[in-house]
Amino acid sequence: MLSYQPFWATLKSKKVSTYALVEKHGISSSTINRIRKGNYLSLRTVDDLCIILDCRIEDIVIYVREDDM
């Protein structure tokens, strides 16, 4: 299972709001909602977020084994 928990920590550490992602960087509000709900994102979207936030993929999404939950 994919977890976007690192995304929220990265936003906080970079001092970037979801509003800024939508308004300044062109990330759609539906993408933010998909992250909130834990739905899948395309690798292109993850790549865009990494570029915007100047971070690594692990700072956006991690794999968590379901039996570890």
Predicted model as a PDB file, atoms N, CA, C, CB and O in Angstrom, pLDDT in the B-factor column:
MODEL        1                                                                  
ATOM      1  N   MET A   1       0.845  -1.174   0.000  1.00 88.00           N  
ATOM      2  CA  MET A   1       0.000   0.000   0.000  1.00 88.00           C  
ATOM      3  C   MET A   1       0.891   1.238   0.000  1.00 88.00           C  
ATOM      4  CB  MET A   1      -0.962  -0.002   1.220  1.00 88.00           C  
ATOM      5  O   MET A   1       1.931   1.263   0.658  1.00 88.00           O  
ATOM      6  N   LEU A   2       0.486   2.242  -0.726  1.00 91.00           N  
ATOM      7  CA  LEU A   2       1.242   3.488  -0.762  1.00 91.00           C  
ATOM      8  C   LEU A   2       0.714   4.457   0.287  1.00 91.00           C  
ATOM      9  CB  LEU A   2       1.174   4.123  -2.159  1.00 91.00           C  
ATOM     10  O   LEU A   2      -0.493   4.567   0.501  1.00 91.00           O  
ATOM     11  N   SER A   3       1.627   5.147   0.930  1.00 94.00           N  
ATOM     12  CA  SER A   3       1.260   6.141   1.936  1.00 94.00           C  
ATOM     13  C   SER A   3       1.855   7.480   1.535  1.00 94.00           C  
ATOM     14  CB  SER A   3       1.746   5.719   3.355  1.00 94.00           C  
ATOM     15  O   SER A   3       3.021   7.575   1.154  1.00 94.00           O  
ATOM     16  N   TYR A   4       1.029   8.505   1.629  1.00 96.00           N  
ATOM     17  CA  TYR A   4       1.468   9.863   1.319  1.00 96.00           C  
ATOM     18  C   TYR A   4       1.793  10.654   2.582  1.00 96.00           C  
ATOM     19  CB  TYR A   4       0.399  10.589   0.515  1.00 96.00           C  
ATOM     20  O   TYR A   4       1.891  11.880   2.545  1.00 96.00           O  
ATOM     21  N   GLN A   5       1.956   9.962   3.679  1.00 96.00           N  
ATOM     22  CA  GLN A   5       2.291  10.633   4.937  1.00 96.00           C  
ATOM     23  C   GLN A   5       3.543  11.499   4.806  1.00 96.00           C  
ATOM     24  CB  GLN A   5       2.491   9.603   6.043  1.00 96.00           C  
ATOM     25  O   GLN A   5       3.567  12.607   5.341  1.00 96.00           O  
ATOM     26  N   PRO A   6       4.588  11.030   4.111  1.00 97.00           N  
ATOM     27  CA  PRO A   6       5.773  11.895   3.969  1.00 97.00           C  
ATOM     28  C   PRO A   6       5.480  13.210   3.243  1.00 97.00           C  
ATOM     29  CB  PRO A   6       6.861  11.150   3.225  1.00 97.00           C  
ATOM     30  O   PRO A   6       6.139  14.219   3.495  1.00 97.00           O  
ATOM     31  N   PHE A   7       4.506  13.197   2.354  1.00 97.00           N  
ATOM     32  CA  PHE A   7       4.142  14.406   1.613  1.00 97.00           C  
ATOM     33  C   PHE A   7       3.773  15.530   2.564  1.00 97.00           C  
ATOM     34  CB  PHE A   7       2.979  14.123   0.656  1.00 97.00           C  
ATOM     35  O   PHE A   7       4.229  16.662   2.403  1.00 97.00           O  
ATOM     36  N   TRP A   8       2.946  15.221   3.557  1.00 97.00           N  
ATOM     37  CA  TRP A   8       2.487  16.243   4.498  1.00 97.00           C  
ATOM     38  C   TRP A   8       3.642  16.776   5.340  1.00 97.00           C  
ATOM     39  CB  TRP A   8       1.393  15.677   5.407  1.00 97.00           C  
ATOM     40  O   TRP A   8       3.702  17.973   5.624  1.00 97.00           O  
ATOM     41  N   ALA A   9       4.551  15.901   5.738  1.00 97.00           N  
ATOM     42  CA  ALA A   9       5.726  16.340   6.497  1.00 97.00           C  
ATOM     43  C   ALA A   9       6.632  17.206   5.628  1.00 97.00           C  
ATOM     44  CB  ALA A   9       6.509  15.125   7.039  1.00 97.00           C  
ATOM     45  O   ALA A   9       7.207  18.183   6.108  1.00 97.00           O  
ATOM     46  N   THR A  10       6.760  16.852   4.357  1.00 97.00           N  
ATOM     47  CA  THR A  10       7.582  17.629   3.430  1.00 97.00           C  
ATOM     48  C   THR A  10       6.984  19.017   3.209  1.00 97.00           C  
ATOM     49  CB  THR A  10       7.722  16.890   2.087  1.00 97.00           C  
ATOM     50  O   THR A  10       7.700  20.019   3.206  1.00 97.00           O  
ATOM     51  N   LEU A  11       5.669  19.065   3.026  1.00 97.00           N  
ATOM     52  CA  LEU A  11       5.024  20.372   2.882  1.00 97.00           C  
ATOM     53  C   LEU A  11       5.322  21.251   4.090  1.00 97.00           C  
ATOM     54  CB  LEU A  11       3.502  20.211   2.706  1.00 97.00           C  
ATOM     55  O   LEU A  11       5.661  22.426   3.948  1.00 97.00           O  
ATOM     56  N   LYS A  12       5.194  20.676   5.264  1.00 97.00           N  
ATOM     57  CA  LYS A  12       5.420  21.442   6.491  1.00 97.00           C  
ATOM     58  C   LYS A  12       6.871  21.910   6.583  1.00 97.00           C  
ATOM     59  CB  LYS A  12       5.057  20.599   7.724  1.00 97.00           C  
ATOM     60  O   LYS A  12       7.132  23.069   6.903  1.00 97.00           O  
ATOM     61  N   SER A  13       7.814  21.008   6.303  1.00 97.00           N  
ATOM     62  CA  SER A  13       9.232  21.374   6.425  1.00 97.00           C  
ATOM     63  C   SER A  13       9.651  22.399   5.373  1.00 97.00           C  
ATOM     64  CB  SER A  13      10.108  20.129   6.304  1.00 97.00           C  
ATOM     65  O   SER A  13      10.531  23.224   5.623  1.00 97.00           O  
ATOM     66  N   LYS A  14       9.022  22.347   4.196  1.00 96.00           N  
ATOM     67  CA  LYS A  14       9.333  23.302   3.123  1.00 96.00           C  
ATOM     68  C   LYS A  14       8.505  24.582   3.234  1.00 96.00           C  
ATOM     69  CB  LYS A  14       9.094  22.655   1.760  1.00 96.00           C  
ATOM     70  O   LYS A  14       8.704  25.534   2.479  1.00 96.00           O  
ATOM     71  N   LYS A  15       7.569  24.587   4.195  1.00 97.00           N  
ATOM     72  CA  LYS A  15       6.685  25.740   4.405  1.00 97.00           C  
ATOM     73  C   LYS A  15       5.899  26.095   3.137  1.00 97.00           C  
ATOM     74  CB  LYS A  15       7.505  26.952   4.864  1.00 97.00           C  
ATOM     75  O   LYS A  15       5.823  27.254   2.727  1.00 97.00           O  
ATOM     76  N   VAL A  16       5.323  25.060   2.539  1.00 97.00           N  
ATOM     77  CA  VAL A  16       4.500  25.209   1.346  1.00 97.00           C  
ATOM     78  C   VAL A  16       3.093  24.727   1.700  1.00 97.00           C  
ATOM     79  CB  VAL A  16       5.096  24.406   0.124  1.00 97.00           C  
ATOM     80  O   VAL A  16       2.930  23.659   2.291  1.00 97.00           O  
ATOM     81  N   SER A  17       2.098  25.501   1.344  1.00 97.00           N  
ATOM     82  CA  SER A  17       0.715  25.110   1.621  1.00 97.00           C  
ATOM     83  C   SER A  17       0.111  24.415   0.397  1.00 97.00           C  
ATOM     84  CB  SER A  17      -0.135  26.348   2.019  1.00 97.00           C  
ATOM     85  O   SER A  17       0.611  24.542  -0.721  1.00 97.00           O  
ATOM     86  N   THR A  18      -0.960  23.690   0.634  1.00 96.00           N  
ATOM     87  CA  THR A  18      -1.666  23.091  -0.489  1.00 96.00           C  
ATOM     88  C   THR A  18      -2.249  24.195  -1.381  1.00 96.00           C  
ATOM     89  CB  THR A  18      -2.786  22.140   0.013  1.00 96.00           C  
ATOM     90  O   THR A  18      -2.356  24.025  -2.596  1.00 96.00           O  
ATOM     91  N   TYR A  19      -2.619  25.309  -0.779  1.00 97.00           N  
ATOM     92  CA  TYR A  19      -3.118  26.456  -1.552  1.00 97.00           C  
ATOM     93  C   TYR A  19      -2.045  26.926  -2.540  1.00 97.00           C  
ATOM     94  CB  TYR A  19      -3.533  27.624  -0.603  1.00 97.00           C  
ATOM     95  O   TYR A  19      -2.346  27.196  -3.702  1.00 97.00           O  
ATOM     96  N   ALA A  20      -0.803  27.023  -2.080  1.00 97.00           N  
ATOM     97  CA  ALA A  20       0.298  27.446  -2.955  1.00 97.00           C  
ATOM     98  C   ALA A  20       0.528  26.430  -4.070  1.00 97.00           C  
ATOM     99  CB  ALA A  20       1.590  27.637  -2.141  1.00 97.00           C  
ATOM    100  O   ALA A  20       0.811  26.813  -5.205  1.00 97.00           O  
ATOM    101  N   LEU A  21       0.411  25.150  -3.762  1.00 97.00           N  
ATOM    102  CA  LEU A  21       0.578  24.129  -4.803  1.00 97.00           C  
ATOM    103  C   LEU A  21      -0.464  24.317  -5.903  1.00 97.00           C  
ATOM    104  CB  LEU A  21       0.469  22.709  -4.199  1.00 97.00           C  
ATOM    105  O   LEU A  21      -0.156  24.197  -7.089  1.00 97.00           O  
ATOM    106  N   VAL A  22      -1.687  24.610  -5.503  1.00 97.00           N  
ATOM    107  CA  VAL A  22      -2.775  24.775  -6.474  1.00 97.00           C  
ATOM    108  C   VAL A  22      -2.638  26.101  -7.228  1.00 97.00           C  
ATOM    109  CB  VAL A  22      -4.145  24.707  -5.764  1.00 97.00           C  
ATOM    110  O   VAL A  22      -2.646  26.124  -8.459  1.00 97.00           O  
ATOM    111  N   GLU A  23      -2.514  27.181  -6.497  1.00 97.00           N  
ATOM    112  CA  GLU A  23      -2.546  28.514  -7.110  1.00 97.00           C  
ATOM    113  C   GLU A  23      -1.237  28.914  -7.795  1.00 97.00           C  
ATOM    114  CB  GLU A  23      -2.882  29.533  -6.063  1.00 97.00           C  
ATOM    115  O   GLU A  23      -1.258  29.504  -8.875  1.00 97.00           O  
ATOM    116  N   LYS A  24      -0.120  28.601  -7.181  1.00 96.00           N  
ATOM    117  CA  LYS A  24       1.175  29.057  -7.710  1.00 96.00           C  
ATOM    118  C   LYS A  24       1.813  28.052  -8.664  1.00 96.00           C  
ATOM    119  CB  LYS A  24       2.129  29.337  -6.568  1.00 96.00           C  
ATOM    120  O   LYS A  24       2.462  28.429  -9.640  1.00 96.00           O  
ATOM    121  N   HIS A  25       1.619  26.765  -8.365  1.00 96.00           N  
ATOM    122  CA  HIS A  25       2.342  25.734  -9.122  1.00 96.00           C  
ATOM    123  C   HIS A  25       1.466  24.910 -10.065  1.00 96.00           C  
ATOM    124  CB  HIS A  25       3.023  24.811  -8.168  1.00 96.00           C  
ATOM    125  O   HIS A  25       1.969  24.051 -10.790  1.00 96.00           O  
ATOM    126  N   GLY A  26       0.165  25.167 -10.056  1.00 96.00           N  
ATOM    127  CA  GLY A  26      -0.712  24.504 -11.020  1.00 96.00           C  
ATOM    128  C   GLY A  26      -1.072  23.064 -10.714  1.00 96.00           C  
ATOM    129  O   GLY A  26      -1.548  22.351 -11.597  1.00 96.00           O  
ATOM    130  N   ILE A  27      -0.860  22.622  -9.493  1.00 97.00           N  
ATOM    131  CA  ILE A  27      -1.300  21.286  -9.102  1.00 97.00           C  
ATOM    132  C   ILE A  27      -2.818  21.363  -8.903  1.00 97.00           C  
ATOM    133  CB  ILE A  27      -0.558  20.781  -7.787  1.00 97.00           C  
ATOM    134  O   ILE A  27      -3.308  22.285  -8.252  1.00 97.00           O  
ATOM    135  N   SER A  28      -3.548  20.422  -9.446  1.00 96.00           N  
ATOM    136  CA  SER A  28      -5.008  20.506  -9.357  1.00 96.00           C  
ATOM    137  C   SER A  28      -5.495  20.187  -7.946  1.00 96.00           C  
ATOM    138  CB  SER A  28      -5.658  19.551 -10.364  1.00 96.00           C  
ATOM    139  O   SER A  28      -4.863  19.436  -7.203  1.00 96.00           O  
ATOM    140  N   SER A  29      -6.614  20.766  -7.608  1.00 96.00           N  
ATOM    141  CA  SER A  29      -7.200  20.489  -6.296  1.00 96.00           C  
ATOM    142  C   SER A  29      -7.638  19.033  -6.207  1.00 96.00           C  
ATOM    143  CB  SER A  29      -8.396  21.423  -6.026  1.00 96.00           C  
ATOM    144  O   SER A  29      -7.667  18.462  -5.117  1.00 96.00           O  
ATOM    145  N   SER A  30      -7.977  18.428  -7.341  1.00 97.00           N  
ATOM    146  CA  SER A  30      -8.342  17.009  -7.317  1.00 97.00           C  
ATOM    147  C   SER A  30      -7.127  16.142  -6.980  1.00 97.00           C  
ATOM    148  CB  SER A  30      -8.940  16.583  -8.675  1.00 97.00           C  
ATOM    149  O   SER A  30      -7.274  15.087  -6.362  1.00 97.00           O  
ATOM    150  N   THR A  31      -5.943  16.573  -7.378  1.00 97.00           N  
ATOM    151  CA  THR A  31      -4.724  15.848  -7.003  1.00 97.00           C  
ATOM    152  C   THR A  31      -4.504  15.923  -5.496  1.00 97.00           C  
ATOM    153  CB  THR A  31      -3.498  16.418  -7.752  1.00 97.00           C  
ATOM    154  O   THR A  31      -4.161  14.921  -4.868  1.00 97.00           O  
ATOM    155  N   ILE A  32      -4.698  17.090  -4.923  1.00 97.00           N  
ATOM    156  CA  ILE A  32      -4.563  17.241  -3.469  1.00 97.00           C  
ATOM    157  C   ILE A  32      -5.579  16.342  -2.769  1.00 97.00           C  
ATOM    158  CB  ILE A  32      -4.760  18.728  -3.041  1.00 97.00           C  
ATOM    159  O   ILE A  32      -5.253  15.698  -1.771  1.00 97.00           O  
ATOM    160  N   ASN A  33      -6.800  16.295  -3.283  1.00 97.00           N  
ATOM    161  CA  ASN A  33      -7.823  15.428  -2.700  1.00 97.00           C  
ATOM    162  C   ASN A  33      -7.461  13.950  -2.828  1.00 97.00           C  
ATOM    163  CB  ASN A  33      -9.166  15.689  -3.362  1.00 97.00           C  
ATOM    164  O   ASN A  33      -7.732  13.164  -1.921  1.00 97.00           O  
ATOM    165  N   ARG A  34      -6.851  13.571  -3.948  1.00 96.00           N  
ATOM    166  CA  ARG A  34      -6.415  12.178  -4.128  1.00 96.00           C  
ATOM    167  C   ARG A  34      -5.354  11.822  -3.092  1.00 96.00           C  
ATOM    168  CB  ARG A  34      -5.863  11.953  -5.562  1.00 96.00           C  
ATOM    169  O   ARG A  34      -5.362  10.718  -2.547  1.00 96.00           O  
ATOM    170  N   ILE A  35      -4.453  12.743  -2.823  1.00 97.00           N  
ATOM    171  CA  ILE A  35      -3.420  12.507  -1.809  1.00 97.00           C  
ATOM    172  C   ILE A  35      -4.080  12.377  -0.435  1.00 97.00           C  
ATOM    173  CB  ILE A  35      -2.364  13.659  -1.806  1.00 97.00           C  
ATOM    174  O   ILE A  35      -3.749  11.473   0.332  1.00 97.00           O  
ATOM    175  N   ARG A  36      -5.001  13.270  -0.129  1.00 96.00           N  
ATOM    176  CA  ARG A  36      -5.700  13.224   1.173  1.00 96.00           C  
ATOM    177  C   ARG A  36      -6.397  11.890   1.389  1.00 96.00           C  
ATOM    178  CB  ARG A  36      -6.727  14.360   1.270  1.00 96.00           C  
ATOM    179  O   ARG A  36      -6.398  11.356   2.498  1.00 96.00           O  
ATOM    180  N   LYS A  37      -6.990  11.352   0.326  1.00 95.00           N  
ATOM    181  CA  LYS A  37      -7.747  10.112   0.420  1.00 95.00           C  
ATOM    182  C   LYS A  37      -6.867   8.874   0.259  1.00 95.00           C  
ATOM    183  CB  LYS A  37      -8.838  10.100  -0.621  1.00 95.00           C  
ATOM    184  O   LYS A  37      -7.344   7.748   0.405  1.00 95.00           O  
ATOM    185  N   GLY A  38      -5.589   9.078  -0.042  1.00 92.00           N  
ATOM    186  CA  GLY A  38      -4.679   7.942  -0.219  1.00 92.00           C  
ATOM    187  C   GLY A  38      -4.847   7.228  -1.541  1.00 92.00           C  
ATOM    188  O   GLY A  38      -4.452   6.071  -1.675  1.00 92.00           O  
ATOM    189  N   ASN A  39      -5.434   7.907  -2.530  1.00 95.00           N  
ATOM    190  CA  ASN A  39      -5.599   7.317  -3.851  1.00 95.00           C  
ATOM    191  C   ASN A  39      -4.286   7.393  -4.629  1.00 95.00           C  
ATOM    192  CB  ASN A  39      -6.727   8.027  -4.625  1.00 95.00           C  
ATOM    193  O   ASN A  39      -3.377   8.146  -4.281  1.00 95.00           O  
ATOM    194  N   TYR A  40      -4.216   6.605  -5.673  1.00 93.00           N  
ATOM    195  CA  TYR A  40      -2.998   6.556  -6.466  1.00 93.00           C  
ATOM    196  C   TYR A  40      -2.788   7.816  -7.292  1.00 93.00           C  
ATOM    197  CB  TYR A  40      -3.026   5.357  -7.370  1.00 93.00           C  
ATOM    198  O   TYR A  40      -3.738   8.443  -7.761  1.00 93.00           O  
ATOM    199  N   LEU A  41      -1.516   8.170  -7.457  1.00 95.00           N  
ATOM    200  CA  LEU A  41      -1.104   9.273  -8.327  1.00 95.00           C  
ATOM    201  C   LEU A  41      -0.230   8.698  -9.423  1.00 95.00           C  
ATOM    202  CB  LEU A  41      -0.348  10.392  -7.529  1.00 95.00           C  
ATOM    203  O   LEU A  41       0.417   7.666  -9.237  1.00 95.00           O  
ATOM    204  N   SER A  42      -0.212   9.361 -10.553  1.00 95.00           N  
ATOM    205  CA  SER A  42       0.703   8.943 -11.613  1.00 95.00           C  
ATOM    206  C   SER A  42       2.134   9.311 -11.201  1.00 95.00           C  
ATOM    207  CB  SER A  42       0.322   9.612 -12.983  1.00 95.00           C  
ATOM    208  O   SER A  42       2.349  10.216 -10.395  1.00 95.00           O  
ATOM    209  N   LEU A  43       3.085   8.605 -11.760  1.00 95.00           N  
ATOM    210  CA  LEU A  43       4.484   8.953 -11.490  1.00 95.00           C  
ATOM    211  C   LEU A  43       4.810  10.338 -12.022  1.00 95.00           C  
ATOM    212  CB  LEU A  43       5.428   7.916 -12.111  1.00 95.00           C  
ATOM    213  O   LEU A  43       5.683  11.017 -11.482  1.00 95.00           O  
ATOM    214  N   ARG A  44       4.137  10.757 -13.051  1.00 97.00           N  
ATOM    215  CA  ARG A  44       4.339  12.110 -13.585  1.00 97.00           C  
ATOM    216  C   ARG A  44       3.971  13.148 -12.526  1.00 97.00           C  
ATOM    217  CB  ARG A  44       3.494  12.328 -14.873  1.00 97.00           C  
ATOM    218  O   ARG A  44       4.682  14.136 -12.342  1.00 97.00           O  
ATOM    219  N   THR A  45       2.860  12.918 -11.834  1.00 97.00           N  
ATOM    220  CA  THR A  45       2.428  13.835 -10.776  1.00 97.00           C  
ATOM    221  C   THR A  45       3.415  13.826  -9.619  1.00 97.00           C  
ATOM    222  CB  THR A  45       1.025  13.462 -10.277  1.00 97.00           C  
ATOM    223  O   THR A  45       3.751  14.877  -9.074  1.00 97.00           O  
ATOM    224  N   VAL A  46       3.878  12.638  -9.244  1.00 97.00           N  
ATOM    225  CA  VAL A  46       4.866  12.545  -8.173  1.00 97.00           C  
ATOM    226  C   VAL A  46       6.144  13.266  -8.592  1.00 97.00           C  
ATOM    227  CB  VAL A  46       5.164  11.064  -7.824  1.00 97.00           C  
ATOM    228  O   VAL A  46       6.760  13.961  -7.783  1.00 97.00           O  
ATOM    229  N   ASP A  47       6.540  13.105  -9.843  1.00 97.00           N  
ATOM    230  CA  ASP A  47       7.715  13.798 -10.365  1.00 97.00           C  
ATOM    231  C   ASP A  47       7.528  15.312 -10.298  1.00 97.00           C  
ATOM    232  CB  ASP A  47       7.997  13.362 -11.810  1.00 97.00           C  
ATOM    233  O   ASP A  47       8.438  16.034  -9.891  1.00 97.00           O  
ATOM    234  N   ASP A  48       6.353  15.794 -10.695  1.00 97.00           N  
ATOM    235  CA  ASP A  48       6.062  17.231 -10.620  1.00 97.00           C  
ATOM    236  C   ASP A  48       6.180  17.736  -9.184  1.00 97.00           C  
ATOM    237  CB  ASP A  48       4.654  17.525 -11.169  1.00 97.00           C  
ATOM    238  O   ASP A  48       6.758  18.795  -8.940  1.00 97.00           O  
ATOM    239  N   LEU A  49       5.634  16.980  -8.243  1.00 97.00           N  
ATOM    240  CA  LEU A  49       5.711  17.381  -6.836  1.00 97.00           C  
ATOM    241  C   LEU A  49       7.153  17.403  -6.344  1.00 97.00           C  
ATOM    242  CB  LEU A  49       4.878  16.438  -5.965  1.00 97.00           C  
ATOM    243  O   LEU A  49       7.538  18.293  -5.586  1.00 97.00           O  
ATOM    244  N   CYS A  50       7.952  16.427  -6.772  1.00 98.00           N  
ATOM    245  CA  CYS A  50       9.369  16.398  -6.387  1.00 98.00           C  
ATOM    246  C   CYS A  50      10.110  17.622  -6.925  1.00 98.00           C  
ATOM    247  CB  CYS A  50      10.039  15.111  -6.900  1.00 98.00           C  
ATOM    248  O   CYS A  50      10.952  18.198  -6.237  1.00 98.00           O  
ATOM    249  N   ILE A  51       9.793  18.006  -8.141  1.00 97.00           N  
ATOM    250  CA  ILE A  51      10.431  19.182  -8.736  1.00 97.00           C  
ATOM    251  C   ILE A  51      10.017  20.441  -7.981  1.00 97.00           C  
ATOM    252  CB  ILE A  51      10.064  19.306 -10.234  1.00 97.00           C  
ATOM    253  O   ILE A  51      10.861  21.261  -7.618  1.00 97.00           O  
ATOM    254  N   ILE A  52       8.722  20.589  -7.750  1.00 97.00           N  
ATOM    255  CA  ILE A  52       8.210  21.776  -7.058  1.00 97.00           C  
ATOM    256  C   ILE A  52       8.797  21.888  -5.656  1.00 97.00           C  
ATOM    257  CB  ILE A  52       6.676  21.735  -6.984  1.00 97.00           C  
ATOM    258  O   ILE A  52       9.220  22.964  -5.234  1.00 97.00           O  
ATOM    259  N   LEU A  53       8.820  20.764  -4.935  1.00 97.00           N  
ATOM    260  CA  LEU A  53       9.265  20.779  -3.534  1.00 97.00           C  
ATOM    261  C   LEU A  53      10.761  20.540  -3.381  1.00 97.00           C  
ATOM    262  CB  LEU A  53       8.512  19.736  -2.746  1.00 97.00           C  
ATOM    263  O   LEU A  53      11.286  20.554  -2.267  1.00 97.00           O  
ATOM    264  N   ASP A  54      11.445  20.320  -4.500  1.00 97.00           N  
ATOM    265  CA  ASP A  54      12.890  20.060  -4.480  1.00 97.00           C  
ATOM    266  C   ASP A  54      13.207  18.953  -3.476  1.00 97.00           C  
ATOM    267  CB  ASP A  54      13.679  21.352  -4.127  1.00 97.00           C  
ATOM    268  O   ASP A  54      13.961  19.143  -2.522  1.00 97.00           O  
ATOM    269  N   CYS A  55      12.601  17.787  -3.726  1.00 97.00           N  
ATOM    270  CA  CYS A  55      12.768  16.671  -2.796  1.00 97.00           C  
ATOM    271  C   CYS A  55      12.875  15.357  -3.565  1.00 97.00           C  
ATOM    272  CB  CYS A  55      11.594  16.616  -1.794  1.00 97.00           C  
ATOM    273  O   CYS A  55      12.815  15.331  -4.794  1.00 97.00           O  
ATOM    274  N   ARG A  56      13.031  14.286  -2.824  1.00 97.00           N  
ATOM    275  CA  ARG A  56      13.115  12.951  -3.411  1.00 97.00           C  
ATOM    276  C   ARG A  56      11.755  12.275  -3.332  1.00 97.00           C  
ATOM    277  CB  ARG A  56      14.190  12.097  -2.696  1.00 97.00           C  
ATOM    278  O   ARG A  56      10.877  12.710  -2.586  1.00 97.00           O  
ATOM    279  N   ILE A  57      11.587  11.211  -4.105  1.00 97.00           N  
ATOM    280  CA  ILE A  57      10.316  10.510  -4.149  1.00 97.00           C  
ATOM    281  C   ILE A  57       9.893  10.010  -2.767  1.00 97.00           C  
ATOM    282  CB  ILE A  57      10.401   9.347  -5.118  1.00 97.00           C  
ATOM    283  O   ILE A  57       8.702   9.979  -2.457  1.00 97.00           O  
ATOM    284  N   GLU A  58      10.857   9.622  -1.941  1.00 97.00           N  
ATOM    285  CA  GLU A  58      10.552   9.136  -0.590  1.00 97.00           C  
ATOM    286  C   GLU A  58       9.987  10.243   0.298  1.00 97.00           C  
ATOM    287  CB  GLU A  58      11.808   8.548   0.054  1.00 97.00           C  
ATOM    288  O   GLU A  58       9.398   9.969   1.344  1.00 97.00           O  
ATOM    289  N   ASP A  59      10.168  11.481  -0.121  1.00 98.00           N  
ATOM    290  CA  ASP A  59       9.615  12.607   0.624  1.00 98.00           C  
ATOM    291  C   ASP A  59       8.152  12.882   0.241  1.00 98.00           C  
ATOM    292  CB  ASP A  59      10.462  13.857   0.383  1.00 98.00           C  
ATOM    293  O   ASP A  59       7.499  13.746   0.825  1.00 98.00           O  
ATOM    294  N   ILE A  60       7.657  12.137  -0.739  1.00 97.00           N  
ATOM    295  CA  ILE A  60       6.281  12.275  -1.201  1.00 97.00           C  
ATOM    296  C   ILE A  60       5.470  11.025  -0.854  1.00 97.00           C  
ATOM    297  CB  ILE A  60       6.245  12.533  -2.719  1.00 97.00           C  
ATOM    298  O   ILE A  60       4.371  11.125  -0.307  1.00 97.00           O  
ATOM    299  N   VAL A  61       6.004   9.877  -1.166  1.00 97.00           N  
ATOM    300  CA  VAL A  61       5.255   8.625  -1.025  1.00 97.00           C  
ATOM    301  C   VAL A  61       6.188   7.504  -0.569  1.00 97.00           C  
ATOM    302  CB  VAL A  61       4.565   8.245  -2.361  1.00 97.00           C  
ATOM    303  O   VAL A  61       7.355   7.449  -0.955  1.00 97.00           O  
ATOM    304  N   ILE A  62       5.649   6.618   0.254  1.00 96.00           N  
ATOM    305  CA  ILE A  62       6.398   5.431   0.679  1.00 96.00           C  
ATOM    306  C   ILE A  62       5.498   4.211   0.548  1.00 96.00           C  
ATOM    307  CB  ILE A  62       6.918   5.582   2.146  1.00 96.00           C  
ATOM    308  O   ILE A  62       4.272   4.316   0.552  1.00 96.00           O  
ATOM    309  N   TYR A  63       6.122   3.076   0.434  1.00 94.00           N  
ATOM    310  CA  TYR A  63       5.394   1.810   0.392  1.00 94.00           C  
ATOM    311  C   TYR A  63       5.347   1.240   1.800  1.00 94.00           C  
ATOM    312  CB  TYR A  63       6.059   0.800  -0.601  1.00 94.00           C  
ATOM    313  O   TYR A  63       6.371   1.127   2.473  1.00 94.00           O  
ATOM    314  N   VAL A  64       4.146   0.884   2.237  1.00 91.00           N  
ATOM    315  CA  VAL A  64       3.954   0.277   3.547  1.00 91.00           C  
ATOM    316  C   VAL A  64       3.270  -1.060   3.319  1.00 91.00           C  
ATOM    317  CB  VAL A  64       3.113   1.202   4.505  1.00 91.00           C  
ATOM    318  O   VAL A  64       2.206  -1.125   2.705  1.00 91.00           O  
ATOM    319  N   ARG A  65       3.879  -2.116   3.811  1.00 88.00           N  
ATOM    320  CA  ARG A  65       3.260  -3.433   3.677  1.00 88.00           C  
ATOM    321  C   ARG A  65       1.966  -3.444   4.495  1.00 88.00           C  
ATOM    322  CB  ARG A  65       4.238  -4.571   4.149  1.00 88.00           C  
ATOM    323  O   ARG A  65       1.914  -2.923   5.609  1.00 88.00           O  
ATOM    324  N   GLU A  66       0.942  -4.038   3.929  1.00 80.00           N  
ATOM    325  CA  GLU A  66      -0.361  -4.048   4.594  1.00 80.00           C  
ATOM    326  C   GLU A  66      -0.309  -4.773   5.936  1.00 80.00           C  
ATOM    327  CB  GLU A  66      -1.403  -4.700   3.694  1.00 80.00           C  
ATOM    328  O   GLU A  66      -1.047  -4.416   6.854  1.00 80.00           O  
ATOM    329  N   ASP A  67       0.539  -5.771   6.064  1.00 76.00           N  
ATOM    330  CA  ASP A  67       0.624  -6.489   7.342  1.00 76.00           C  
ATOM    331  C   ASP A  67       1.408  -5.698   8.391  1.00 76.00           C  
ATOM    332  CB  ASP A  67       1.277  -7.856   7.134  1.00 76.00           C  
ATOM    333  O   ASP A  67       1.455  -6.093   9.555  1.00 76.00           O  
ATOM    334  N   ASP A  68       2.026  -4.575   7.981  1.00 63.00           N  
ATOM    335  CA  ASP A  68       2.727  -3.699   8.927  1.00 63.00           C  
ATOM    336  C   ASP A  68       1.800  -2.617   9.476  1.00 63.00           C  
ATOM    337  CB  ASP A  68       3.942  -3.052   8.252  1.00 63.00           C  
ATOM    338  O   ASP A  68       2.195  -1.836  10.342  1.00 63.00           O  
ATOM    339  N   MET A  69       0.587  -2.573   8.979  1.00 57.00           N  
ATOM    340  CA  MET A  69      -0.342  -1.516   9.402  1.00 57.00           C  
ATOM    341  C   MET A  69      -1.064  -1.878  10.657  1.00 57.00           C  
ATOM    342  CB  MET A  69      -1.341  -1.220   8.324  1.00 57.00           C  
ATOM    343  O   MET A  69      -1.881  -1.098  11.146  1.00 57.00           O  
TER     344      MET A  69                                                      
ENDMDL                                                                          
END                                                                             
